[in-house]
Amino acid sequence: MIWYACAAFFPCILIVLFSVVTKNKWIGTSVTLILIATSIYKGFFHSEWIIFIDVVSLLAGYLIIDQLEFHKREE
């Protein structure tokens, strides 16, 4: 059960975190996708449902960062 909770929140948090740090939503999304793809390739996922939940969480993180515009530079 903990794997599903982690899959639901961590990709979303990672996109927001990386986008705020790099000030670019595309770089934040790309880095998070690379991390998820690498862990799938290495076999750290137990079922296809976790991958599905990760994708939904990635989409939610992207929508959050796009709507709230955390990635914009303040000048």
C-alpha positions as CSV (number, residue, x, y, z in Angstrom):
1,M,0.0,0.0,0.0
2,I,2.9,2.4,0.7
3,W,4.1,2.0,-2.9
4,Y,0.8,3.3,-4.3
5,A,0.9,6.3,-1.9
6,C,4.5,7.1,-2.9
7,A,3.6,6.7,-6.6
8,A,0.7,9.2,-6.1
9,F,2.7,12.0,-4.5
10,F,6.4,11.8,-5.3
11,P,6.3,12.5,-9.1
12,C,4.0,15.5,-8.5
13,I,6.3,16.8,-5.8
14,L,9.4,16.2,-7.9
15,I,8.1,18.1,-10.9
16,V,7.2,21.1,-8.7
17,L,10.5,21.0,-7.0
18,F,12.7,20.6,-10.1
19,S,10.7,23.3,-11.9
20,V,11.0,25.8,-9.1
21,V,14.8,25.1,-8.8
22,T,15.5,25.3,-12.5
23,K,12.9,28.0,-13.2
24,N,11.7,26.0,-16.2
25,K,8.7,23.7,-16.3
26,W,10.1,21.6,-19.2
27,I,13.4,20.9,-17.5
28,G,11.6,19.9,-14.3
29,T,9.3,17.6,-16.2
30,S,12.1,16.1,-18.3
31,V,14.3,15.4,-15.2
32,T,11.3,13.7,-13.4
33,L,10.5,11.6,-16.5
34,I,14.1,10.5,-16.8
35,L,14.1,9.5,-13.1
36,I,10.8,7.5,-13.5
37,A,11.9,5.9,-16.8
38,T,15.3,4.8,-15.3
39,S,13.6,3.3,-12.3
40,I,11.1,1.4,-14.6
41,Y,14.1,0.2,-16.7
42,K,15.9,-1.0,-13.6
43,G,12.8,-2.9,-12.4
44,F,11.9,-1.1,-9.2
45,F,8.2,-1.2,-10.0
46,H,6.0,-4.0,-8.7
47,S,2.9,-3.6,-11.0
48,E,1.5,-1.7,-13.9
49,W,-0.8,0.1,-11.6
50,I,2.1,1.9,-10.0
51,I,3.3,3.1,-13.4
52,F,-0.3,4.3,-14.2
53,I,-0.5,6.2,-10.9
54,D,3.0,7.7,-11.7
55,V,1.8,9.0,-15.0
56,V,-1.3,10.5,-13.4
57,S,0.8,12.1,-10.8
58,L,3.2,13.5,-13.4
59,L,0.3,15.0,-15.2
60,A,-1.0,16.6,-12.0
61,G,2.4,18.0,-11.2
62,Y,2.7,19.5,-14.6
63,L,-0.8,21.1,-14.4
64,I,0.0,22.5,-10.9
65,I,3.3,24.1,-12.1
66,D,1.6,25.4,-15.2
67,Q,-1.4,26.9,-13.4
68,L,0.4,28.4,-10.4
69,E,3.4,29.6,-12.5
70,F,6.0,28.7,-9.9
71,H,8.5,28.3,-12.7
72,K,8.3,32.0,-13.8
73,R,11.2,34.2,-13.0
74,E,10.5,37.1,-10.7
75,E,12.3,40.2,-11.8
